[in-house]
Amino acid sequence: MISEEEARRRVLQSVGSLRERNIPLPKALDRFSTREVVARLPLPTFDNSAMDGYAVVASSSGKGARLQVIGEQPAGIDRELRISPGEAVRIFTGAPIPGGADAVVMQEDTTREGDEILVNVGVDPGEFIRRRGCDLAEGQKILARGERIRPTTIALLASQGFADVTIGGEVNVAIVSTGDEVVVPGKELDQGQIYDSNAILLQVLVQRCGASVTSAEHCPDQRQRLIEAIQRGIKSHILVITGGVSVGEHDLVQATLRSLGARIDVWRVAIKPGKPFLFGKAGGCAVFGLPGNPVSAFVTFLQFVRPAILKMMGANNLDLPKMTIRLAVDLATEGDRTHYVRGRIENGTCVTIGRQESHSLFGLSQSNALLPVAVGESLKAGAIVEVHTWD
């Protein structure tokens, strides 16, 4: 049994980033940029009005001033108008500022009288003008290498005229669930059988990472059937097998992988739940063996499979989001493994949820945080702790 840190190091050392590709901006959401991108235009690209109103010369536009309206500048093509003191141009939000103007007075603060306006407030230079480059300077970094591309990132790239972006390769994942006792949802259960929740759990976790599920199948505890499923699965970048990785007579995964020439780099990790975890390589495929209990499968996926997928996609941050929060209950760990306690963040505190056992799927479904409690650690209610989140 090895430490979680050593297991993660071996996993990440064994996988690399896939070949980058260009894709259109609308398809880049939640992907990872493989190149640094800098602004090629300032934002705004020209001085423009922040309000509907009148462009004026501030020094000639004090309260009570009458100004001659000499034209109109809507948003769009610059009409290259120019004003002098005592003049004004009707202007609209986003429209270019006419030459000579150094302020905009809101239309609500004026009274229109034919071709003149009466200014009803004081006007300061620069008022309601968005200056060129005040938001973003030309050459400023707008996207880091390995950064996740968010909806607002896509909008920023579009504002620079980019139609596509370079991202990491698409990761393909095959999933195999095992066990004679497991039945695909939709079929009838016999006494002693359970429905397969792990396969669908792993599918949606893979999709949440931004990877593609190439196949998902169930395999009974039969060596030849398992061989065939593994041979199909290792055609993908990653194969995730759940169940059958422990040491019982019906746990066939490790021996079957070795018989097919797979190299096993990790076997059993000091975390709870999730001790019977396996990682290795079969040709160019990264193979993960996750425990059959659903909470164990969930925790080991987040701690080992997820960072591997993200690294292959080109991400620079492989960790789960973290939050510092106040603990609502006393907690302690006994034994020789770090315990990932399932909890829920509510009203500014983290409370434990449900039974803290590896089969307790309902409690897991109600949680949104994992709190790692180290070996020998004792935490008191009210302590400030760091939790991992996934929702």
Phi, psi and chi 1 to 4 in degrees:
 res  aa     phi    psi   chi1   chi2   chi3   chi4
   1 MET       -  130.2 -175.2  167.4   63.8      -
   2 ILE  -115.6  166.9   64.0  173.7      -      -
   3 SER   -71.1  157.9   69.7      -      -      -
   4 GLU   -58.8  -42.2  177.6 -174.9   -4.1      -
   5 GLU   -63.0  -42.6  -66.9   74.5   17.6      -
   6 GLU   -67.6  -40.6  175.4   61.4   16.5      -
   7 ALA   -61.0  -44.9      -      -      -      -
   8 ARG   -63.9  -40.1 -178.1  177.7  166.3  113.2
   9 ARG   -60.7  -44.1 -173.9 -167.7   67.6   78.2
  10 ARG   -65.5  -40.5  -66.7 -175.0 -170.4 -178.4
  11 VAL   -60.8  -51.9  168.2      -      -      -
  12 LEU   -69.8  -28.8  -65.6  178.5      -      -
  13 GLN   -68.2  -24.6 -169.7  176.5   50.9      -
  14 SER   -89.7  -11.2  -63.9      -      -      -
  15 VAL  -118.5  151.8  -60.1      -      -      -
  16 GLY  -133.0  170.5      -      -      -      -
  17 SER   -69.8  143.0  -60.8      -      -      -
  18 LEU   -83.0  168.3  -59.5 -178.0      -      -
  19 ARG   -62.4  133.8 -178.6  177.6  -63.1  178.2
  20 GLU   -72.0  163.6   63.8 -176.7   20.9      -
  21 ARG  -152.8  156.4   56.6 -154.6  167.8  104.9
  22 ASN   -96.5  134.6  -75.6  -12.9      -      -
  23 ILE  -136.4  155.9   63.9  170.0      -      -
  24 PRO   -62.9  149.1  -19.8   31.4      -      -
  25 LEU   -52.0  -45.5  -76.2 -174.1      -      -
  26 PRO   -61.0  -19.2  -23.6   35.0      -      -
  27 LYS   -98.2    3.7  -63.9 -176.5  177.9 -179.4
  28 ALA   -92.1   -0.4      -      -      -      -
  29 LEU   -58.6  129.7 -178.1   63.4      -      -
  30 ASP    66.5   12.4  -74.3  -26.8      -      -
  31 ARG   -87.3 -179.5  -54.3  -60.9  179.4  176.5
  32 PHE  -124.9  128.0  -61.0   92.9      -      -
  33 SER   -69.4  136.3  174.6      -      -      -
  34 THR  -100.6    3.6   55.5      -      -      -
  35 ARG  -137.9  150.1  -59.1 -177.4 -175.6 -178.4
  36 GLU   -75.8  136.1 -178.8  177.4  -77.1      -
  37 VAL  -120.1  132.3 -179.3      -      -      -
  38 VAL  -115.6  156.4  -60.5      -      -      -
  39 ALA   -67.9  134.7      -      -      -      -
  40 ARG  -106.3   -2.0   53.4 -168.3 -173.8 -172.6
  41 LEU  -135.6  145.4  -63.5  170.9      -      -
  42 PRO   -74.8  156.4   29.3  -34.0      -      -
  43 LEU  -125.2  126.6  -73.4 -177.4      -      -
  44 PRO   -63.7  163.2  -13.8   27.5      -      -
  45 THR   -83.1   -9.5   55.7      -      -      -
  46 PHE  -155.2  157.9   51.8   88.1      -      -
  47 ASP   -62.1  130.8  -68.0   -6.9      -      -
  48 ASN  -145.9  167.1   67.7   83.0      -      -
  49 SER   -83.0  138.1  177.3      -      -      -
  50 ALA   -90.5   -4.1      -      -      -      -
  51 MET  -144.4  160.7  -65.5  -73.3  177.0      -
  52 ASP   -78.2  131.0  -69.8   -9.9      -      -
  53 GLY   172.9 -133.4      -      -      -      -
  54 TYR  -137.5  129.9  -64.4   88.2      -      -
  55 ALA   -79.7  131.4      -      -      -      -
  56 VAL  -141.1  171.3  -60.0      -      -      -
  57 VAL   -96.9  116.1  178.5      -      -      -
  58 ALA   -57.6  -38.2      -      -      -      -
  59 SER   -65.9  -19.6   61.0      -      -      -
  60 SER  -111.5   19.2   66.6      -      -      -
  61 SER  -129.2   37.6  -55.4      -      -      -
  62 GLY   -69.1  171.8      -      -      -      -
  63 LYS   -59.1  129.5 -176.0  174.8 -178.9 -179.8
  64 GLY    93.1   -5.2      -      -      -      -
  65 ALA   -70.9  144.9      -      -      -      -
  66 ARG  -107.5  128.6  -73.8 -172.2  174.7  -86.1
  67 LEU  -123.5  143.6  -54.8  176.7      -      -
  68 GLN   -85.1  124.8 -177.2   73.2   29.0      -
  69 VAL   -85.2  115.9  179.7      -      -      -
  70 ILE  -104.6   -2.7   64.8  165.8      -      -
  71 GLY   173.9 -173.9      -      -      -      -
  72 GLU  -137.6  136.8 -180.0  178.1  -78.0      -
  73 GLN  -126.3   99.6  175.4   63.3   68.8      -
  74 PRO   -79.4  170.3   29.4  -32.9      -      -
  75 ALA   -64.7  138.2      -      -      -      -
  76 GLY   130.7 -144.9      -      -      -      -
  77 ILE   -59.8  133.1  -59.5  -61.6      -      -
  78 ASP   -69.1  121.1 -169.6  -13.1      -      -
  79 ARG   -83.3    0.4  -65.8 -179.9  175.0  177.3
  80 GLU    54.8   43.7  -61.8 -176.9   -7.0      -
  81 LEU   -76.9  157.3  -58.2  174.9      -      -
  82 ARG  -141.0  139.0  175.3  169.0  -72.2  -83.8
  83 ILE  -122.8  160.1   66.2  171.2      -      -
  84 SER  -119.6  168.2  -60.1      -      -      -
  85 PRO   -53.1  137.9  -28.5   36.9      -      -
  86 GLY    90.3   -0.5      -      -      -      -
  87 GLU  -118.1  163.6  -64.4  177.4  -25.4      -
  88 ALA  -146.9  155.9      -      -      -      -
  89 VAL  -125.4  126.8  165.9      -      -      -
  90 ARG   -63.1  128.6  178.7   74.2  167.5  110.0
  91 ILE  -137.7  156.2 -162.5  166.6      -      -
  92 PHE  -125.9  159.5  -62.1   87.7      -      -
  93 THR   -55.0  128.6  -57.1      -      -      -
  94 GLY    87.9   -4.5      -      -      -      -
  95 ALA   -79.0  149.3      -      -      -      -
  96 PRO   -61.9  141.6  -19.4   31.1      -      -
  97 ILE   -76.1  127.5  -62.5  -63.4      -      -
  98 PRO   -63.2  152.6  -20.7   32.7      -      -
  99 GLY   -57.8  140.2      -      -      -      -
 100 GLY    88.9  -22.4      -      -      -      -
 101 ALA   -80.4  143.0      -      -      -      -
 102 ASP  -132.5   13.9   63.3   -2.1      -      -
 103 ALA  -163.0  161.5      -      -      -      -
 104 VAL  -126.5  131.8  171.0      -      -      -
 105 VAL  -105.5  131.3   57.9      -      -      -
 106 MET   -63.4  147.2  -70.3 -167.2  -61.9      -
 107 GLN   -62.2  -29.6   64.1 -176.3   25.6      -
 108 GLU   -66.4  -19.8  -62.0   95.6  -38.7      -
 109 ASP   -99.9   18.0  -66.4  -30.0      -      -
 110 THR  -131.8  163.1   65.3      -      -      -
 111 THR  -123.3  122.5  -58.9      -      -      -
 112 ARG   -87.2  130.0 -175.8   72.4 -178.4 -107.9
 113 GLU  -133.8   88.0  -62.1  175.8   -8.7      -
 114 GLY    65.8 -121.4      -      -      -      -
 115 ASP   -93.1   14.3  -69.2  -24.4      -      -
 116 GLU  -125.7  159.1  -70.2 -175.2  -23.6      -
 117 ILE  -125.2  148.0   59.1  168.2      -      -
 118 LEU  -104.5  122.1  175.0   64.2      -      -
 119 VAL   -83.9  126.3 -179.5      -      -      -
 120 ASN  -103.1    0.7  -60.9  -39.0      -      -
 121 VAL  -139.1  166.8  -63.9      -      -      -
 122 GLY   -74.4  150.0      -      -      -      -
 123 VAL  -126.5  127.5 -180.0      -      -      -
 124 ASP  -103.3  146.9  -64.6  -37.6      -      -
 125 PRO   -57.2  137.9  -24.7   34.5      -      -
 126 GLY    85.3   -4.6      -      -      -      -
 127 GLU   -65.4  129.1 -166.0  165.5    7.3      -
 128 PHE    59.0   32.0  -61.1  123.4      -      -
 129 ILE  -114.9  127.4  -67.2 -179.8      -      -
 130 ARG   -90.9  113.0  -58.9  166.3  178.1  158.3
 131 ARG   -78.7  147.0  -66.8  -62.0 -178.9 -171.8
 132 ARG   -55.2  126.8 -179.3 -179.2 -172.2  -87.5
 133 GLY    78.2    7.0      -      -      -      -
 134 CYS   -69.3  -22.6   67.3      -      -      -
 135 ASP   -95.0  -42.1 -179.9   32.3      -      -
 136 LEU  -147.8  132.3  178.6   69.2      -      -
 137 ALA   -93.8  147.3      -      -      -      -
 138 GLU   -60.0  132.5 -172.0  175.0   -1.7      -
 139 GLY    90.0   -6.6      -      -      -      -
 140 GLN   -73.5  141.1 -175.2  174.6  -22.0      -
 141 LYS   -69.4  129.0 -177.4  167.2   70.3  174.4
 142 ILE  -116.5  -13.1   58.3  175.2      -      -
 143 LEU  -153.2  123.5 -176.5   60.4      -      -
 144 ALA   -88.2  154.6      -      -      -      -
 145 ARG   -63.4  129.8 -178.0  176.5 -179.3 -179.8
 146 GLY    86.1   -0.4      -      -      -      -
 147 GLU   -79.0  141.0 -177.9  179.6  -16.8      -
 148 ARG   -69.6  137.1 -176.4 -175.2  -67.1  -85.8
 149 ILE   -92.0  111.6  -60.8  172.2      -      -
 150 ARG   -96.2  168.8  -60.0  174.2  -64.1  141.6
 151 PRO   -55.0  -40.5  -27.3   35.5      -      -
 152 THR   -71.1  -29.5   48.3      -      -      -
 153 THR   -63.7  -41.8  -46.2      -      -      -
 154 ILE   -61.9  -41.8  -68.4  173.9      -      -
 155 ALA   -61.8  -41.3      -      -      -      -
 156 LEU   -65.2  -42.4 -177.2   59.0      -      -
 157 LEU   -62.8  -41.0  -69.0  168.1      -      -
 158 ALA   -62.8  -35.5      -      -      -      -
 159 SER   -65.4  -18.6   78.0      -      -      -
 160 GLN   -95.1    1.9  -63.0  -64.9  -59.4      -
 161 GLY    87.9    6.4      -      -      -      -
 162 PHE   -75.1  131.6  -67.2  105.0      -      -
 163 ALA   -98.4  -19.8      -      -      -      -
 164 ASP  -144.5  175.7   52.1   34.7      -      -
 165 VAL  -147.0  150.8   63.6      -      -      -
 166 THR   -93.6  122.6  -55.4      -      -      -
 167 ILE  -127.4  172.6   64.8  166.1      -      -
 168 GLY   -71.2  168.5      -      -      -      -
 169 GLY   -69.1  161.6      -      -      -      -
 170 GLU   -83.6  124.9 -176.9  172.7    8.2      -
 171 VAL   -90.4  128.5  178.3      -      -      -
 172 ASN  -105.4  133.0  -61.3  -42.1      -      -
 173 VAL  -127.0  130.5 -179.2      -      -      -
 174 ALA  -104.2  143.4      -      -      -      -
 175 ILE  -125.1  132.4  -63.3  168.3      -      -
 176 VAL  -129.3  121.2  175.3      -      -      -
 177 SER   -99.9  147.4   62.1      -      -      -
 178 THR  -127.4  164.2   68.6      -      -      -
 179 GLY   125.5  129.9      -      -      -      -
 180 ASP   -66.4  -25.3  -70.7  -21.6      -      -
 181 GLU   -82.4   -5.2   76.7  -78.7   13.9      -
 182 VAL   -97.3  133.8  175.9      -      -      -
 183 VAL  -124.8  137.9  175.6      -      -      -
 184 VAL   -65.5  132.9  176.4      -      -      -
 185 PRO   -53.7  140.0  -27.4   35.9      -      -
 186 GLY   107.7  -20.2      -      -      -      -
 187 LYS   -98.3  166.9  -65.3 -173.1  176.7 -178.9
 188 GLU   -79.1  141.6  -68.7  -67.1  -33.5      -
 189 LEU   -90.7  138.7  -73.4  178.3      -      -
 190 ASP   -94.7  164.2  -72.7  -27.3      -      -
 191 GLN   -56.7  129.6 -170.8   67.8   27.9      -
 192 GLY    92.3   -3.4      -      -      -      -
 193 GLN  -100.6  160.1  -68.1 -176.3  -44.4      -
 194 ILE  -134.8  156.7   59.4  173.7      -      -
 195 TYR   -78.5  149.6  -77.5  121.1      -      -
 196 ASP   -80.2   99.5 -175.0   -1.9      -      -
 197 SER   -94.8  -23.0   60.5      -      -      -
 198 ASN   -66.8  -41.0  -78.8   -2.3      -      -
 199 ALA   -61.0  -45.6      -      -      -      -
 200 ILE   -71.7  -35.5 -170.7   65.9      -      -
 201 LEU   -58.1  -47.4  171.1   65.1      -      -
 202 LEU   -67.9  -35.7  -66.7  171.3      -      -
 203 GLN   -60.1  -47.2  -73.1 -179.6   65.3      -
 204 VAL   -73.0  -31.1  -65.2      -      -      -
 205 LEU   -65.6  -40.7  -72.4  173.0      -      -
 206 VAL   -61.7  -46.3  166.2      -      -      -
 207 GLN   -64.3  -36.4  -67.7  164.7   -2.6      -
 208 ARG   -61.5  -31.7  172.8   67.9   67.5   86.7
 209 CYS   -73.4  -16.6  -68.1      -      -      -
 210 GLY    97.1    7.2      -      -      -      -
 211 ALA   -92.6  171.4      -      -      -      -
 212 SER  -109.5  138.0  -62.6      -      -      -
 213 VAL   -90.9  113.5  177.4      -      -      -
 214 THR   -82.0  -32.1   52.7      -      -      -
 215 SER  -160.3  153.4   63.0      -      -      -
 216 ALA  -144.7  116.8      -      -      -      -
 217 GLU  -139.5  158.0   59.7  178.9  -64.7      -
 218 HIS  -105.5  141.8  174.8   68.8      -      -
 219 CYS  -130.8  127.7 -177.5      -      -      -
 220 PRO   -71.3  172.9   26.4  -34.1      -      -
 221 ASP   -79.7   67.2  -66.4  -37.1      -      -
 222 GLN  -130.5  123.2  -61.9  173.8   17.6      -
 223 ARG   -57.1  -45.8 -172.3  172.7 -176.0  -82.9
 224 GLN   -66.4  -40.1 -173.6   56.3   40.9      -
 225 ARG   -63.8  -38.3  -67.8  -81.5  -61.7  -85.5
 226 LEU   -67.6  -40.5 -174.3   57.7      -      -
 227 ILE   -57.0  -47.2  -72.3  173.6      -      -
 228 GLU   -65.1  -40.3  -66.1  168.6   -0.8      -
 229 ALA   -65.6  -41.4      -      -      -      -
 230 ILE   -65.7  -41.8  -69.4  172.8      -      -
 231 GLN   -61.3  -35.8  -72.2  174.7  -29.1      -
 232 ARG   -71.0  -42.2  -72.1 -171.6  -68.5  -90.3
 233 GLY   -67.6  -34.6      -      -      -      -
 234 ILE   -75.5    2.9   60.5  175.9      -      -
 235 LYS   -77.2  -13.9  -64.6  176.4 -177.2  177.9
 236 SER   -90.4  171.7  -61.4      -      -      -
 237 HIS   -67.6  -36.5  -62.3  121.7      -      -
 238 ILE  -133.7  138.5  -69.4  176.2      -      -
 239 LEU  -118.9  125.7  168.6   60.9      -      -
 240 VAL  -114.1  120.0  179.9      -      -      -
 241 ILE  -112.0  131.1  -54.3  171.1      -      -
 242 THR  -117.9  131.2  175.9      -      -      -
 243 GLY    90.0  156.5      -      -      -      -
 244 GLY    75.1   15.9      -      -      -      -
 245 VAL  -106.4    4.6  -65.0      -      -      -
 246 SER   -87.7 -149.4 -167.4      -      -      -
 247 VAL  -119.9   14.1  -67.9      -      -      -
 248 GLY   -74.8  169.3      -      -      -      -
 249 GLU   -63.7  -24.1  -66.2  179.3    3.3      -
 250 HIS   -99.5    6.1  -62.4  -79.5      -      -
 251 ASP   -92.2   95.6  -66.6  -48.0      -      -
 252 LEU  -101.3   -6.0  -53.0  175.6      -      -
 253 VAL   -64.0  -51.3  171.0      -      -      -
 254 GLN   -62.1  -47.6 -177.4  173.0  178.5      -
 255 ALA   -63.3  -38.5      -      -      -      -
 256 THR   -66.7  -42.4  -55.9      -      -      -
 257 LEU   -59.9  -45.5  -76.1  168.6      -      -
 258 ARG   -62.8  -38.2  -68.6 -173.6 -172.9  -82.9
 259 SER   -65.5  -23.1   73.4      -      -      -
 260 LEU   -93.1    6.3  -68.2  172.7      -      -
 261 GLY    90.9    9.5      -      -      -      -
 262 ALA   -71.2  146.4      -      -      -      -
 263 ARG   -97.1  124.4 -176.3 -172.1   77.9 -122.3
 264 ILE   -97.0  116.4  -54.1  -58.7      -      -
 265 ASP   -99.5  -26.1  -64.2  -34.9      -      -
 266 VAL  -135.8  130.8  175.8      -      -      -
 267 TRP  -144.6  112.4  162.8 -125.5      -      -
 268 ARG    74.9  123.5  -58.4 -156.1  -54.9  173.1
 269 VAL  -126.0  145.3 -179.0      -      -      -
 270 ALA   -81.9   62.1      -      -      -      -
 271 ILE  -133.0  154.4   61.9  171.6      -      -
 272 LYS  -131.8  122.4  179.2 -177.6  178.7 -179.4
 273 PRO   -81.0  159.6   31.3  -35.1      -      -
 274 GLY   126.5   13.5      -      -      -      -
 275 LYS   -56.7  -47.6  178.0 -179.4  175.9 -179.5
 276 PRO   -79.7   64.7   28.9  -33.8      -      -
 277 PHE  -102.9  143.5  166.3   79.4      -      -
 278 LEU  -130.8  140.9  175.8  150.5      -      -
 279 PHE  -141.4  141.1  170.3   74.1      -      -
 280 GLY  -164.3 -171.9      -      -      -      -
 281 LYS  -128.3  137.8  -64.7  -67.1  -72.8  -68.7
 282 ALA  -124.5   98.7      -      -      -      -
 283 GLY    64.9 -126.7      -      -      -      -
 284 GLY   -93.0    7.4      -      -      -      -
 285 CYS   -98.6  132.1  177.6      -      -      -
 286 ALA   -84.5  125.0      -      -      -      -
 287 VAL  -112.9  125.7 -179.7      -      -      -
 288 PHE  -115.1  128.9  -66.0   86.7      -      -
 289 GLY  -108.4  112.6      -      -      -      -
 290 LEU  -103.6  149.3  -50.2 -172.1      -      -
 291 PRO   -59.5  160.6  -20.5   32.0      -      -
 292 GLY   -81.9  -24.3      -      -      -      -
 293 ASN   -67.9  135.6  -80.2  -45.7      -      -
 294 PRO   -62.7  -38.3   17.8  -30.1      -      -
 295 VAL   -67.5  -39.6 -178.3      -      -      -
 296 SER   -63.0  -42.0  -59.4      -      -      -
 297 ALA   -63.6  -40.2      -      -      -      -
 298 PHE   -64.4  -49.3  179.3   78.9      -      -
 299 VAL   -64.8  -45.9  170.1      -      -      -
 300 THR   -68.5  -31.5   50.4      -      -      -
 301 PHE   -62.2  -49.8 -179.0   94.8      -      -
 302 LEU   -63.0  -37.5  -67.8 -175.6      -      -
 303 GLN   -84.8  -23.2  -61.3  -55.4  113.0      -
 304 PHE  -127.4  -47.1  -57.4  113.5      -      -
 305 VAL   -73.0  -46.3 -173.5      -      -      -
 306 ARG   -55.5  -51.0  178.6 -176.9 -178.8  -86.3
 307 PRO   -62.3  -32.1   14.1  -26.1      -      -
 308 ALA   -65.3  -44.3      -      -      -      -
 309 ILE   -60.1  -46.9  -68.5  173.8      -      -
 310 LEU   -63.2  -40.1  -64.1 -174.7      -      -
 311 LYS   -62.8  -42.5 -178.3  177.9  179.5 -178.1
 312 MET   -64.4  -28.3  -64.7  172.9   76.3      -
 313 MET   -83.2   -7.1  -66.8  174.8   67.1      -
 314 GLY    97.1   13.8      -      -      -      -
 315 ALA   -72.2  149.6      -      -      -      -
 316 ASN  -100.5  -10.4   59.5   10.7      -      -
 317 ASN  -122.9  109.9 -177.4    0.1      -      -
 318 LEU  -100.4   -1.5  -50.5 -178.9      -      -
 319 ASP   -88.6  155.0  -64.1  -30.6      -      -
 320 LEU   -66.1  151.2  -74.7  167.4      -      -
 321 PRO   -58.0  143.8  -20.9   31.7      -      -
 322 LYS  -121.0  151.8  -64.4 -178.6  175.8   66.2
 323 MET  -143.0  135.9  177.6 -177.7  -64.7      -
 324 THR   -93.5  127.6  -59.6      -      -      -
 325 ILE  -152.5  165.7 -159.7  161.6      -      -
 326 ARG   -88.7  134.7 -170.1  175.2  -58.3  -82.1
 327 LEU   -82.3  137.4 -174.5   61.9      -      -
 328 ALA   -95.5  -12.4      -      -      -      -
 329 VAL  -137.5  164.3  -64.6      -      -      -
 330 ASP   -77.1  142.1  -66.5  -14.2      -      -
 331 LEU  -140.9  147.2  -72.6  175.4      -      -
 332 ALA  -151.5  154.0      -      -      -      -
 333 THR  -116.1  129.4  -66.4      -      -      -
 334 GLU  -110.2  157.1  -62.1  178.4   -4.3      -
 335 GLY    95.0 -163.2      -      -      -      -
 336 ASP  -116.9   23.3   57.3   -6.1      -      -
 337 ARG  -135.9  142.9  -66.9  178.9  -74.2  157.6
 338 THR   -62.0  133.4  -64.0      -      -      -
 339 HIS  -104.4  123.1 -172.5 -171.0      -      -
 340 TYR   -91.2   99.2  -82.0   92.5      -      -
 341 VAL   -81.5  132.3  176.2      -      -      -
 342 ARG   -85.2  132.8  -80.6   76.4   69.8 -162.0
 343 GLY  -145.4  177.6      -      -      -      -
 344 ARG  -131.8  134.1 -176.0  166.5 -171.3   84.2
 345 ILE   -88.5  119.3  -61.4  168.6      -      -
 346 GLU  -153.4  137.9   54.0 -176.3   32.2      -
 347 ASN    53.8   38.3  -59.8  -39.1      -      -
 348 GLY    79.3    7.5      -      -      -      -
 349 THR  -133.0  166.0   62.3      -      -      -
 350 CYS  -111.0  120.6 -178.4      -      -      -
 351 VAL  -113.5  145.1  -63.1      -      -      -
 352 THR   -71.9  149.8   56.5      -      -      -
 353 ILE  -125.1  125.1  -68.1  -69.2      -      -
 354 GLY    66.7 -168.9      -      -      -      -
 355 ARG   -75.5  132.8  -60.3  172.4   64.4   90.9
 356 GLN   -90.1   58.9  -64.2  -64.3  -43.2      -
 357 GLU  -123.8  156.2  -63.5  170.3  -60.9      -
 358 SER   -70.4  -14.7   59.6      -      -      -
 359 HIS   -96.0   -5.1   69.5  -81.6      -      -
 360 SER   -81.5   83.3  -59.0      -      -      -
 361 LEU   -72.6  -34.6 -173.6   56.1      -      -
 362 PHE   -63.1  -47.3  176.6   73.5      -      -
 363 GLY   -58.7  -40.1      -      -      -      -
 364 LEU   -62.1  -39.6  179.1   64.6      -      -
 365 SER   -66.2  -22.7   74.9      -      -      -
 366 GLN   -94.1   -3.4  -57.6  -56.8  -61.5      -
 367 SER   -97.1  160.7   66.5      -      -      -
 368 ASN  -141.3   16.0   60.0   10.5      -      -
 369 ALA  -151.3  149.2      -      -      -      -
 370 LEU  -116.7  129.1  -70.5  175.6      -      -
 371 LEU  -112.0  109.9  170.3   59.4      -      -
 372 PRO   -76.5  124.0   24.4  -29.1      -      -
 373 VAL  -113.5  113.2 -176.5      -      -      -
 374 ALA   -69.7  162.7      -      -      -      -
 375 VAL   -58.6  127.7  175.0      -      -      -
 376 GLY    79.6   -1.6      -      -      -      -
 377 GLU   -81.0  140.7 -173.4  173.6   19.0      -
 378 SER  -127.8  121.4  179.3      -      -      -
 379 LEU  -115.2  136.8  -60.9  172.0      -      -
 380 LYS  -101.5  150.8  -62.4  -63.5 -176.9 -177.6
 381 ALA   -56.3  135.5      -      -      -      -
 382 GLY    98.6  -13.7      -      -      -      -
 383 ALA   -67.1  147.5      -      -      -      -
 384 ILE   -89.3  121.2  -57.5  -59.5      -      -
 385 VAL  -128.0  161.8  -64.8      -      -      -
 386 GLU  -105.1  124.6 -174.8  176.7   73.1      -
 387 VAL  -115.6  155.3  -60.9      -      -      -
 388 HIS   -98.1  135.9  -57.3 -174.5      -      -
 389 THR  -119.7  159.3   64.6      -      -      -
 390 TRP  -134.3  -16.0   61.3   86.1      -      -
 391 ASP  -100.2      -  -79.3  -20.7      -      -
